Amino acid sequence: MTEKGTILIYARNFSNVISRNMISKLVLLSIFILLNVRFAPSQTRMADCNRSTNYKEYKPLLPMGFCMPEGYWAVAVFEADINSDDKQDRLIKYYKMDWKCADTIFLAIFIRLNDTTLNYTKTFSNLYTPLVESYSDLSWLVANCSNEYMSTYAWENQMWLRFEKGVIIVPFAINEGNGLDFYFKYDTFRNNWYLTQQQRWYIQDGEYEKKYAPDSKIEKLERGICIDEFRIKNYLQPW
């Protein structure tokens, strides 16, 4: 082979190497651009994520990915095994910072999968009585709360919800002096909580604490409603 032929072969090989390098760089550049486009909205959403709390101790307890609408803050973060799998699930209670009459209290549920992973399940908006300035002043309720049922919420249940193994217990006053504890038990087959029993209680005149009569028994229910379908207005009675 002549020197000229050898040079041509080297030139072709060099050209092939350059072409392959350029193609590789172009492929990498394309992947980089696609990744930036794919993840840019996610990064923006995380930057805009509202994770406000009324106490700084709650902030590190908020699960990854938990965000609230602007103007809301988490007022309680606690744990309980509410799906009866022997793992402590994470519950977050939150509402508006500047709340008005009849604003909703929300409860976000994160089920624990293992020591490091919490899986968002759902957010309840129907388990707490609405936020109002005064539950005991009926004239204020009627004058300031437009909701037709607000005048009946003379007893707040914000501090009374209980969470036991596999059970969410929701108390409500059904009239001026009597109420019910609603027991929603987790069903592993349907992956939700269902009303399985209820217990009646009362409030004595001049007191603000529910009591159970000695003969007050827990009434068991079959085919109870799903917790998502629970509406206290279906149980309320006239004053």
Secondary structure, 3 states (H helix, E strand, C coil): CCHHHHHHHHHHHHHHHHHHHHHHHHHHHHHHHHHHHHHHHHHHHHHCCECCECCHHHHHHCCCCCCECCCEEEEEEEEECCCCCCCCEEEEEEEECCCCCCECCEEEEEEECCCCCEEEEEEECCCCCCECCCCCCHHHHHHHCCCCCHHHCCCCCCCCCEEECCEEEEEEECCCCEEEEEEEEEECCCCEEEEEEEEEEECCCCCCCCECCCCCCCEECCCCCEHHHCCHHHCCCCC
